[in-house]
Amino acid sequence: MRLKTNIIFLYADSMKRDLSTCYILAKVLNKFGYKTFICCRRNFNFLLRYFEPKQLFLLGQVNMLPLQAINSFEFENTFIYFMPAEGFAANGEYEQMYPKSLNYDFIQTIFFWGKRPLEWFKNNRSYTKRNLLRRIGYARMSIAKEYAAIVERNQKKIGFVGRFPAMNDLYKRGAIDFFLSDDTVLERERLRLRQDVESKAISCYMELIDFIIKNTDYTISFRPHPNEDIRSYDGLAKRFGNRFEINQAFDVAEWMASCYSIIALASSSFIDAHEVKTPVICIDSIIGTTDSTLIFDPALDIMYEACHLPSTIEEAKTLLINNKLQSVSSKKFESVLDENYRGETDAIFEGIIDEILVNTSKPDLVDHFYKYLINLFDFLFSTKCFINRENSLQFDYSYFYHPISISLKNISSTIGARINLSARKSEPL
């Protein structure tokens, strides 16, 4: 028998992509007397085995969520809310992101980022509660604007965005493992192209890093992809000393706001850079991989509208030492943001909380005891991962081993101060 609880479970599928949204929601809800717990892949199955929360908020790609765990239990008394982690994609990618075989009626409310993904879902997937589909907006855009206002830019720090999960897999799987696990010729071809892009890109990165070290007094800040093994870059830290850092901030926007400029392959993180007004230098044309990148991820085409796109390595070096470099974008890019990332209002967190509070209750005495048990379990589990140096601790959030930055705390307070729950319904229907 599972224990029923009023603790609101907030599931962040990726620490460096989804955590800050869940953290801000948790801080606001805690401020007004509700109890929350941020779950992750590491502890989610265990928690659902023993607890039946009245509220479950899921943030991530639906085809990567722990749906087996969710479908293994009865959720007659649980209201499940879902916010997709990807709001802009080609139609073929939406087909994969929202599997047609899945029955979506177990979800109470779906919070889409923009108009286009919401309309695609309406037109292509079965969902009986269509009046509960919401165009809420991209929370990280709202968060990025807050970072832009409070984070000081370092004029002598150049950021490098890591996008090498196929070469530097978090779980140390080799290239052959990926090829053998892919089911179709198209999937294998996309993987081959991706590995080709990554090998060319890391070679280009090293040439630019050597140039910066030898010709400037700038520091280099490297931010690995969440699915990479960060220990692979320890050698660069030893080689370049205090002029090289590995960035581990939860939010890419917080990190980008602190850099003078960013070096990257085409990436959706260009949206965060755009919001914090940090110039991006994209190397795709230099290494001749724009065509293969678009085969791997067609939606990245629009990201070329929000970056400097040098055609030679020498042109990139010139941009690197340009002390008047500005962020760029186009009307086409702004239009994509309006259609795919902006909600009907700017009140993203208010909108999510409004939905959750319709069906929730304040915690009772037993919930305080349950929260103690959950915290104890998570401490023991995350400590085991820490001692054994398990890679899951790199990907999954721990209350005990991942301190929250001062900037994120300040942003949470700022957003929380704008929300007045006293005027909102806080008891169940």
DOMAR-176766 format. One record per residue (C-alpha): x, y, z. Coordinates in steps of 0.02 Angstrom, whole numbers, plus 32768, in hexadecimal, padded with zeros to 4 digits. Layout:
<gufis>
XYZ/...
</gufis>
This chain:
<gufis>
800080008000/804580A97FCC/8041813E8043/7FD081CC800C/801F82778021/7FFF832F7FFE/80B8834B7FD9/80C3838F7F28/814083297EC2/819D838E7E3D/81FC83227DC1/829383717D68/82D082FA7CE1/837683567CCC/83D183B97D51/841B84347CD5/837E844D7C6E/82E684397CDD/831D84517D91/8310850E7DA0/8259850E7D6A/822F848A7DED/829A84E37E6F/823F85897E56/819685337E5E/81CB84DA7EFD/820985797F52/816985D77F2A/80FA85497F65/816385308003/815785E98029/809985DA8033/8096854080A0/809584B08023/81128421802B/817383ED7F91/81FB83757F5D/8261837E7EBE/827382CF7E73/82EC82917DEE/831281F27D8E/837981B07E1F/82ED81AC7EA0/824981BA7E3F/822081007E30/824080E47EE9/81D181757F1F/813F813C7EB4/8150808D7EF9/812F80C97FAA/80D3816E7F99/803881A87F3D/804382667F2C/7FA782CB7F0E/8009833A7E96/809183057E1C/80E383867DA9/814E833B7D1E/81CD839F7CBB/822D834C7C2D/821A82FC7B81/818482897B88/81DE81FF7B2A/826982047BAE/81FE820E7C4A/81F781757CBC/814E81457C74/8164808F7CA3/816980C17D5A/80D381337D45/806D80B17CEA/8099802B7D6A/8032807E7DF0/7F7E80B47E04/7F6A81717E04/7EB181817E27/7ED282037EAE/7F67825A7E5D/7F5E82F37DEC/7FEE82EC7D6F/802B83887D17/80A783837C88/811884077C3B/817883CD7BA1/823283F77B9F/823B84187AE4/81C784987A95/820D84AD79E6/822E841F796D/820F83DF78BF/816E837B78A8/81CF82D878A0/821D82FE7949/817383227997/81418273795F/81CF822D79C9/81B882A77A59/8100827B7A6C/80EF81C07A45/8049819979F3/803A80F87A57/803181557AFC/7F89817B7B4D/7F9B822F7B8A/7EFA82327BED/7F5782087C8E/7F9682BD7C8A/7F2883417CDB/7F7483D97C83/7FFB83EB7BFE/805D848E7BFF/809E84B17B50/811D85397B30/80D585897A95/804A85887A14/809B85147994/80BF847D7A05/8014848D7A55/7FBC848F79AC/802383FB796E/7FF183967A06/7F3983C479F2/7F3A838F793C/7FA082F0794D/7F8382A179F7/7EEB82607A54/7EC682B97AF7/7E1682C37B3E/7E3583577BB4/7E5E83D17B29/7E2084637B91/7EB484417C05/7F3B845F7B82/7F9685007BB0/800985727B4F/807285A97BE3/811A85DE7B99/81CF85A77BAB/820185BA7C62/82BA85C87C3B/829C86657BD5/824F86B77C6D/82DE86777CD9/836186B47C5C/831D87647C62/833287637D1F/83E687287D0E/840A87B07C8F/83D788327D10/844387F47D9F/84DB87957D5A/857587FB7D34/85C887D67C8C/868187AE7C90/86D288087BFD/8762878C7BFB/870586E67C07/86DE86827B6A/866085F57B79/866785527B17/85C684EB7B0C/85E684307B10/857A83C77A9C/85D783237A98/8564829E7AE3/858382247A54/8641822C7A6F/864282487B2B/85AC81E87B6D/858082037C24/857081487C42/860D811D7BE0/85B280C47B54/861D80B37AB8/85EC80E27A06/85CA802C79DD/854A80227A69/84E480AE7A1B/84ED8064796C/84B77FB879A7/84257FFE7A0A/83DD806B797E/835180117921/834E80657877/83C4809977ED/838E814E7804/83B6814B78BE/84628101789D/848481807815/8454820F7888/84C981CA790C/855781B97890/853F826E785A/853782A6790E/85DA8250793A/862B829F78A2/85EF834B78D9/862F83327989/86DD82F77955/86F3838D78E1/86AF84047965/872283CE79F2/87B883E4797E/877C84947954/875F84BA7A0C/881084887A38/885884FA79B2/87F1858D79F4/881F85657AA8/88D885617A7B/88C486087A23/887186587ABC/88F686147B34/8988864E7AC8/894686F77A8C/88D8873D7B17/88C787447BD3/881487017BCA/87D6866D7C2F/877885DC7BE1/86D885997C2D/86A184F07BE9/85F084B27C06/85DA83F97BDC/853583B67B9A/84CA83687C25/84E182BC7BD5/85A082C97BD4/861C82847C52/866A83237C98/870182C57CDA/874082B77C27/876E83707C30/87DA83637CCB/8873835D7C5C/884E84097C13/883A84517CC1/88E5840D7CF2/893284477C4E/88F484FC7C55/88E785157D11/887F85A87D4D/885F85E27C9B/87EA854F7C7E/874D85257CE0/86C584A37CCF/861D84F67CEB/859B84967D4F/8513851A7D67/846184D67D62/842B85577CE1/848585747C3E/843E86257C42/8495864D7CE6/853A86137C9C/8521866B7BF5/84F6870E7C4B/85A187087C9F/860286ED7BFB/863887737B80/861687017AEC/85EB864B7AC9/863785CB7A51/85BF85417A1F/857784C779A4/84C484ED7971/845C84D57A0E/83B685077A5B/841E855A7AE2/842F85EC7A67/8383861E7AA7/83C986347B56/845C86977B10/83E287057AB0/838087297B4F/841B875B7BB2/846387B97B1A/850787577B14/8553874A7A65/8561869A7A1C/85E68663799F/85AB85C37948/8631855478FA/85C084EB7889/85F2854177E7/86AB85377815/86A5847A7826/862B84647795/85A3840D77F8/8509847A77E1/84B883FB776B/84D9836477D9/84A283C37874/83FA83E47824/83E6832C77FC/8409830478B2/8398838F78F5/833883F0786E/82F2846E78EB/83A184B3790B/8397850E7864/834885A578B9/83D885B27935/844885ED78A9/83DF868C78AB/841B86B6795C/84D886A97950/857586E178F8/859C865C7876/8651866F783C/8686860977A6/873E85F777D6/879F85D97876/87FB867E785E/875786DC7857/8723868978F9/87C686BD794C/87A687717917/86FA876B7966/874387247A06/87B287BB7A23/872F883B79EC/870B889D7A8B/866E88E97A3D/861988487A08/855B884F7A14/84D287CD7A1F/847287B5797B/83C887727946/834D878478B7/829387A578A3/828086F07870/82CF86B87913/8262872D797A/81C986E97920/81FA8637794E/820A866C7A04/815C86BA79FF/810E861E79B2/816985987A14/81AC85DD7AB7/813C86697AF3/809A864A7B4F/7FF986AB7B4B/803C87147BDD/80E4872A7C33/80A086DD7CD4/80EB86307CBB/810285FC7D70/805E864C7DA5/800385E67D1F/805085417D56/802E85617E0D/7F7A85967DE8/7F5A84EB7D9A/7FAF84887E23/7F5784E07EB2/7EAA84BC7E6F/7EB984087EAB/7F34840E7F3B/7F2C841A7FF8/7F9F845E807F/800A83D780D2/7FD083848172/8039833F8202/805E829981AE/80A182F38113/81298341817F/815D829381B4/815882538101/81C682E480C8/824582B3814C/82468200810C/825A82388057/82E982AC8083/833F822180E5/832F81A78056/837082247FD8/8405824F8046/843581988056/841B81747F9D/8479820E7F5F/850681ED7FDC/851A813F7F94/8525818B7EE6/85A2820D7F24/8614818D7F78/861081197EE1/862581AD7E68/858C81737E09/856381D97D6E/84AC81E97DA0/84DD826C7E21/851F82D87D93/847782D17D39/83FB82C57DCA/83DF834D7E4B/840A83307F01/83D483A57F8D/847583787FE9/84FD837A7F63/84C484037EEC/84BF84AE7F41/844E85307EF0/84A785CA7EAD/848786747EFC/844686B37E55/83C286297E49/838E86497EFC/837B87037ED6/831786DF7E39/82A4866A7E9A/828586F37F1B/826387747E93/81E687057E38/819786CE7EDB/817D87827F11/8112879F7E75/809C87107E9E/800E872C7F18/7FC386857F48/7F4786D27FC1/7ED886FD7F2D/7EE6864C7EE6/7E8185B17F0C/7EE6853E7F7C/7E6984B87FAE/7E3184227F46/7D9484247EDF/
</gufis>
